Amino acid sequence: MWDCPQYAAPMVLIGILTLFFFLFDALWSLLQVCRAVLAPLFIPNEETSLTKKYGPWALITGSTDGIGRAYAFELAKRGLSIVLVSRNEEKLKKTAREIEMKFSVKTKTIAADFSQGSEAIEIVKKEVGKLPIDILVNNVGKNYEYPMYLTEVPEKDLVDIVNINVLTVTLMCRCFIDDMKKRGRGAIVNSYIKSFTAALRFEYRRYGVTVQHLAPMFVDTKMNAFSKRLQRSKFYIPNAEEYARYAVATLGKLDESTGYWTHGIQCFFISMVPVWIRTYIGAHMNLTLRKDYFRENHIPNDRLNRKEKVC
Ligand SMILES: NC(=O)c1ccc[n+]([C@@H]2O[C@H](COP(=O)([O-])OP(=O)(O)OC[C@H]3O[C@@H](n4cnc5c(N)ncnc54)[C@H](OP(=O)(O)O)[C@@H]3O)[C@@H](O)[C@H]2O)c1
């Protein structure tokens, strides 16, 4: 085939088109984050349009710390009243007071432990009652305490991870999406479960419900407190407030987003390399973080797998 000149032009064209679509796809997300962030500077009322577009109430899970807390403040700044959900009553009340004092919006607090699966959702459902939830941010998530091998993770932690990251997110969507459908508006932001979110978006878009998948890279929160290294780079690892400021600006504009512009850059470069190289880099990074954790916590090196190679 390569000796036949009549195939050369179509092959070159296919190559160019493949490259074009690949680069377009990779750059699109980054360009959209820029657009979403710059729009409020040029379009009046963009900052307050979420209440008009979706309604006055947002519910955020895991909202007393990190990204969830920053989301609560960012949405309240845009005029939304906030339902805060996490485990600790005292932290909930304190966060609610801070929001009410800073912005003239209402708040409601619900204490529920999402590792309890459907029991937690029953509590949320009962406490929310007839309050319309217009924006649902499924933020709460659990990770390993530090980078571990699967067999090192306590079984209870694995059950909690599935309950928190998968089961309760699915049940929360099920709980509130029908009312959004009836009202003909609403938004759901999911962290972690990509395919489920994409399917839900496809099913509910026609009813005016936005379903966004948010996939941050590292954000400086207590989830990453195990590593000092992850608190060093402010450029690539923003704090939760900075992250939420950008991420909330993408709501209603992007179906999929890293939520932060430098994460968009990282995502672009990561998507350029083959999966096996990405896996290698990811594994190397986790081994480095794991070694940091052992060093910082004075855990003797013999806990390390001898075969682990870390620079
Ligand atoms: N930080 C990152 O680099 C990063 C990167 C990618 C994705 N994410 C995702 O972003 C989300 C937020 O992460 P984050 O770093 O902001 O977390 P974080 O700082 O650890 O905050 C977690 C929040 O969730 C609450 N919470 C924890 N366990 C809970 C449970 N079982 N039931 C109910 N509430 C619970 C905590 O409050 P209480 O302890 O008082 O309950 C707190 O308000 C997670 O889904 C995470 O996977 C984070």
The ligand as an SDF file (V2000), in Angstrom:
LIG
                    3D

 48 52  0  0  0  0  0  0  0  0999 V2000
   -7.8760   17.3110   47.6270 N   0  0  0  0  0  0  0  0  0  0  0  0
   -7.5520   16.7940   46.4530 C   0  0  0  0  0  0  0  0  0  0  0  0
   -6.3970   16.8790   46.0060 O   0  0  0  0  0  0  0  0  0  0  0  0
   -8.5950   16.1150   45.5870 C   0  0  0  0  0  0  0  0  0  0  0  0
   -8.2290   15.6920   44.2940 C   0  0  0  0  0  0  0  0  0  0  0  0
   -9.1760   15.0420   43.4950 C   0  0  0  0  0  0  0  0  0  0  0  0
  -10.4530   14.8400   43.9860 C   0  0  0  0  0  0  0  0  0  0  0  0
  -10.7770   15.2620   45.2540 N   0  0  0  0  0  0  0  0  0  0  0  0
  -12.1510   15.0000   45.7150 C   0  0  0  0  0  0  0  0  0  0  0  0
  -12.7440   16.2070   46.1830 O   0  0  0  0  0  0  0  0  0  0  0  0
  -13.6580   15.9120   47.2500 C   0  0  0  0  0  0  0  0  0  0  0  0
  -13.3580   16.7850   48.4700 C   0  0  0  0  0  0  0  0  0  0  0  0
  -12.0330   16.5210   48.9170 O   0  0  0  0  0  0  0  0  0  0  0  0
  -11.2870   17.4410   49.9900 P   0  0  0  0  0  0  0  0  0  0  0  0
   -9.8340   17.2860   49.7320 O   0  0  0  0  0  0  0  0  0  0  0  0
  -11.8850   18.8000   50.0090 O   0  0  0  0  0  0  0  0  0  0  0  0
  -11.6560   16.6650   51.3610 O   0  0  0  0  0  0  0  0  0  0  0  0
  -11.4200   17.1170   52.8750 P   0  0  0  0  0  0  0  0  0  0  0  0
  -10.6530   18.3930   52.9730 O   0  0  0  0  0  0  0  0  0  0  0  0
  -10.8770   15.9150   53.5640 O   0  0  0  0  0  0  0  0  0  0  0  0
  -12.9220   17.4160   53.4060 O   0  0  0  0  0  0  0  0  0  0  0  0
  -13.8080   16.3770   53.5460 C   0  0  0  0  0  0  0  0  0  0  0  0
  -15.1880   16.9040   53.9680 C   0  0  0  0  0  0  0  0  0  0  0  0
  -16.1060   15.8120   53.9810 O   0  0  0  0  0  0  0  0  0  0  0  0
  -16.6240   15.5820   55.2930 C   0  0  0  0  0  0  0  0  0  0  0  0
  -16.6800   14.1380   55.4890 N   0  0  0  0  0  0  0  0  0  0  0  0
  -15.6260   13.2830   55.5470 C   0  0  0  0  0  0  0  0  0  0  0  0
  -16.0720   12.0340   55.6910 N   0  0  0  0  0  0  0  0  0  0  0  0
  -17.4210   12.0840   55.7200 C   0  0  0  0  0  0  0  0  0  0  0  0
  -18.4410   11.1140   55.8600 C   0  0  0  0  0  0  0  0  0  0  0  0
  -18.1530    9.8160   56.0300 N   0  0  0  0  0  0  0  0  0  0  0  0
  -19.7350   11.5130   55.8300 N   0  0  0  0  0  0  0  0  0  0  0  0
  -20.0550   12.8190   55.6720 C   0  0  0  0  0  0  0  0  0  0  0  0
  -19.1200   13.7910   55.5500 N   0  0  0  0  0  0  0  0  0  0  0  0
  -17.8190   13.4300   55.5810 C   0  0  0  0  0  0  0  0  0  0  0  0
  -15.6250   16.2800   56.2240 C   0  0  0  0  0  0  0  0  0  0  0  0
  -16.2520   16.7660   57.4070 O   0  0  0  0  0  0  0  0  0  0  0  0
  -16.3680   15.8750   58.7620 P   0  0  0  0  0  0  0  0  0  0  0  0
  -15.0490   15.1920   58.9250 O   0  0  0  0  0  0  0  0  0  0  0  0
  -16.6830   16.8610   59.8350 O   0  0  0  0  0  0  0  0  0  0  0  0
  -17.4930   14.9290   58.5160 O   0  0  0  0  0  0  0  0  0  0  0  0
  -15.2130   17.4780   55.3610 C   0  0  0  0  0  0  0  0  0  0  0  0
  -16.1880   18.4820   55.4390 O   0  0  0  0  0  0  0  0  0  0  0  0
  -13.5130   14.4120   47.5150 C   0  0  0  0  0  0  0  0  0  0  0  0
  -14.5400   13.7190   46.8460 O   0  0  0  0  0  0  0  0  0  0  0  0
  -12.1830   14.0720   46.9120 C   0  0  0  0  0  0  0  0  0  0  0  0
  -12.0920   12.7150   46.5150 O   0  0  0  0  0  0  0  0  0  0  0  0
   -9.8800   15.8990   46.0570 C   0  0  0  0  0  0  0  0  0  0  0  0
  1  2  1  0
  2  3  2  0
  2  4  1  0
  4  5  1  0
  4 48  2  0
  5  6  2  0
  6  7  1  0
  7  8  2  0
  8  9  1  0
  8 48  1  0
  9 10  1  0
  9 46  1  0
 10 11  1  0
 11 12  1  0
 11 44  1  0
 12 13  1  0
 13 14  1  0
 14 15  2  0
 14 16  1  0
 14 17  1  0
 17 18  1  0
 18 19  2  0
 18 20  1  0
 18 21  1  0
 21 22  1  0
 22 23  1  0
 23 24  1  0
 23 42  1  0
 24 25  1  0
 25 26  1  0
 25 36  1  0
 26 27  1  0
 26 35  1  0
 27 28  2  0
 28 29  1  0
 29 30  1  0
 29 35  2  0
 30 31  1  0
 30 32  2  0
 32 33  1  0
 33 34  2  0
 34 35  1  0
 36 37  1  0
 36 42  1  0
 37 38  1  0
 38 39  2  0
 38 40  1  0
 38 41  1  0
 42 43  1  0
 44 45  1  0
 44 46  1  0
 46 47  1  0
M  CHG  2   8   1  16  -1
M  END
$$$$
